[in-house]
Amino acid sequence: MATRSLLLAVAVVLLSSPPSGAQEVGQIGVTLAYPAAIGVVWHVTDQLAIRPDFSFSNSSSDTLGSSTTVNYGVSGLWYFQRWDNLRAYVSPRFGYSRFSASISTTVLSSAPTTNAYSGAGSFGLQYRLHDRLSVFGETGLQYNHASTTSTDVATGTSDSTSAHTWSTRAGVGMIFYF
């Protein structure tokens, strides 16, 4: 009987507490996202946040050579709707990526470098699980412009190409606030 009363009291307290509101202005958090990116989010106002992020990879092989990729990006999040702990936002994003490699095989020896700039627009949802933890998911469109320069190490000649692409963009992640 005492256990039932205790459970009933806990349920009443939990159900009668008001839902938590938006993130506090000036609140800062660390973001972990997929596709792989680490970043920071800063809530400038209740309606606006800034989210810079980065990622990198480095690989090497005894038979092919090595490569390095570094990605930087910054997103602006404009929150336009709230339903209790769920918030909807739109997000313009600008990104920069640099890929460099040293390819060495018995037939080919080159050093390609690619610089890519991207612009994207996304729609996202962010759900506040706790005062210190939120999860988010977003999807949208992205435009990418890439320029590649390849240098043949043996002859010293170089060749340049460029490409423009449109693609979809999606990601999920979590934010740890402190």
C-alpha positions as CSV (number, residue, x, y, z in Angstrom):
1,M,0.0,0.0,0.0
2,A,2.8,2.4,0.9
3,T,4.6,1.6,-2.4
4,R,1.4,2.4,-4.4
5,S,1.1,5.8,-2.6
6,L,4.7,6.6,-3.2
7,L,4.4,5.7,-6.9
8,L,1.2,7.8,-7.2
9,A,2.9,10.7,-5.5
10,V,5.9,10.5,-7.9
11,A,3.6,10.2,-10.9
12,V,1.6,13.3,-9.8
13,V,4.8,15.4,-9.4
14,L,6.2,14.3,-12.7
15,L,3.0,14.9,-14.6
16,S,2.3,18.2,-13.0
17,S,5.7,19.8,-13.6
18,P,5.8,22.2,-16.6
19,P,7.7,21.3,-19.7
20,S,11.2,22.7,-19.9
21,G,11.5,25.8,-22.2
22,A,14.0,26.8,-24.8
23,Q,17.8,26.8,-24.3
24,E,19.0,29.8,-22.3
25,V,20.4,32.7,-24.2
26,G,24.2,32.4,-24.3
27,Q,24.1,28.7,-23.5
28,I,27.0,26.8,-25.1
29,G,27.2,23.1,-26.0
30,V,29.4,20.5,-27.7
31,T,27.9,18.8,-30.7
32,L,28.6,15.2,-31.9
33,A,27.1,14.5,-35.3
34,Y,26.8,11.9,-38.0
35,P,28.2,12.1,-40.7
36,A,31.3,12.4,-38.4
37,A,31.7,16.0,-37.1
38,I,32.5,17.6,-33.8
39,G,31.4,21.2,-33.1
40,V,30.0,23.8,-30.8
41,V,26.6,25.4,-30.6
42,W,26.0,28.8,-29.1
43,H,22.5,30.1,-28.5
44,V,22.9,33.8,-29.3
45,T,19.1,34.4,-28.6
46,D,16.1,32.2,-28.0
47,Q,15.5,32.1,-31.8
48,L,19.1,32.1,-33.1
49,A,22.1,29.8,-32.7
50,I,25.5,29.5,-34.4
51,R,27.0,26.0,-34.9
52,P,30.6,25.7,-36.2
53,D,31.9,22.2,-36.8
54,F,34.9,20.3,-38.2
55,S,36.0,16.8,-39.1
56,F,39.2,15.2,-40.4
57,S,40.6,12.0,-41.7
58,N,44.1,10.7,-42.4
59,S,45.1,7.5,-44.1
60,S,48.2,5.9,-45.4
61,S,49.2,2.7,-47.2
62,D,52.6,1.2,-48.0
63,T,51.4,0.5,-51.6
64,L,49.3,3.6,-52.5
65,G,50.6,6.5,-50.4
66,S,48.7,8.8,-48.0
67,S,45.8,11.2,-47.9
68,T,44.4,13.8,-45.6
69,T,40.9,15.4,-45.6
70,V,39.9,18.3,-43.4
71,N,36.3,19.8,-43.3
72,Y,35.2,23.0,-41.7
73,G,31.6,24.3,-41.6
74,V,29.4,26.9,-39.9
75,S,25.6,26.8,-39.6
76,G,23.1,29.3,-38.4
77,L,20.0,27.8,-36.7
78,W,16.8,29.9,-36.8
79,Y,14.2,28.4,-34.5
80,F,10.7,29.2,-35.7
81,Q,8.4,26.8,-33.8
82,R,8.3,25.1,-30.4
83,W,6.1,22.3,-29.1
84,D,7.1,21.7,-25.5
85,N,10.6,20.2,-25.8
86,L,10.6,19.9,-29.6
87,R,11.8,22.8,-31.7
88,A,11.8,23.2,-35.4
89,Y,14.5,25.2,-37.2
90,V,15.9,26.1,-40.6
91,S,19.6,26.3,-41.1
92,P,21.8,27.9,-43.8
93,R,25.3,26.4,-43.9
94,F,28.7,27.2,-45.4
95,G,31.5,24.6,-45.6
96,Y,35.1,24.3,-46.8
97,S,36.9,21.0,-47.4
98,R,40.5,20.3,-48.4
99,F,41.7,16.9,-49.6
100,S,45.4,16.3,-50.3
101,A,47.1,13.1,-51.3
102,S,50.4,11.6,-52.2
103,I,49.8,8.7,-54.5
104,S,52.8,6.5,-55.3
105,T,52.5,3.2,-57.3
106,T,54.7,1.5,-59.8
107,V,52.8,3.2,-62.7
108,L,51.7,6.5,-61.2
109,S,53.2,9.1,-58.9
110,S,51.1,12.2,-58.2
111,A,50.0,14.7,-55.6
112,P,46.3,15.7,-56.1
113,T,44.8,18.5,-53.9
114,T,41.1,19.4,-53.9
115,N,39.6,22.5,-52.4
116,A,35.8,22.4,-52.1
117,Y,33.3,25.1,-51.0
118,S,29.7,24.2,-50.2
119,G,26.5,26.0,-49.3
120,A,23.4,24.2,-47.9
121,G,20.0,24.8,-46.6
122,S,18.3,22.4,-44.1
123,F,15.2,21.9,-42.1
124,G,15.8,20.3,-38.7
125,L,14.1,19.2,-35.4
126,Q,15.8,19.4,-32.0
127,Y,14.4,17.6,-29.0
128,R,15.5,18.5,-25.5
129,L,15.9,15.3,-23.4
130,H,17.3,17.0,-20.4
131,D,18.7,20.5,-19.4
132,R,22.1,19.3,-20.5
133,L,21.3,17.0,-23.5
134,S,19.4,17.5,-26.8
135,V,19.2,15.4,-30.0
136,F,18.7,16.7,-33.5
137,G,18.1,15.6,-37.0
138,E,18.1,17.6,-40.2
139,T,17.8,17.3,-44.0
140,G,18.1,19.6,-46.9
141,L,19.9,20.4,-50.2
142,Q,23.6,21.2,-50.8
143,Y,25.6,22.9,-53.6
144,N,29.3,22.0,-53.9
145,H,32.1,23.6,-56.0
146,A,35.4,21.7,-56.1
147,S,38.7,22.5,-57.7
148,T,41.3,19.8,-58.1
149,T,45.0,20.3,-59.0
150,S,47.1,17.2,-59.7
151,T,50.8,17.3,-60.0
152,D,52.8,14.5,-61.6
153,V,55.8,14.2,-59.3
154,A,58.0,12.6,-61.9
155,T,57.6,15.3,-64.6
156,G,56.5,18.3,-62.6
157,T,53.5,18.9,-64.8
158,S,50.1,19.8,-63.3
159,D,46.5,19.6,-64.4
160,S,43.4,21.4,-62.9
161,T,39.8,20.5,-63.1
162,S,36.6,21.8,-61.4
163,A,33.2,20.3,-60.7
164,H,29.8,21.6,-59.5
165,T,27.3,19.3,-57.8
166,W,23.9,19.4,-56.2
167,S,23.0,16.8,-53.6
168,T,20.8,16.0,-50.6
169,R,22.1,16.5,-47.1
170,A,21.1,14.8,-43.9
171,G,22.5,14.4,-40.4
172,V,21.7,13.5,-36.8
173,G,23.5,14.3,-33.6
174,M,23.4,15.3,-30.0
175,I,24.3,18.4,-28.0
176,F,25.9,18.3,-24.5
177,Y,25.3,21.6,-22.8
178,F,27.5,23.0,-20.0
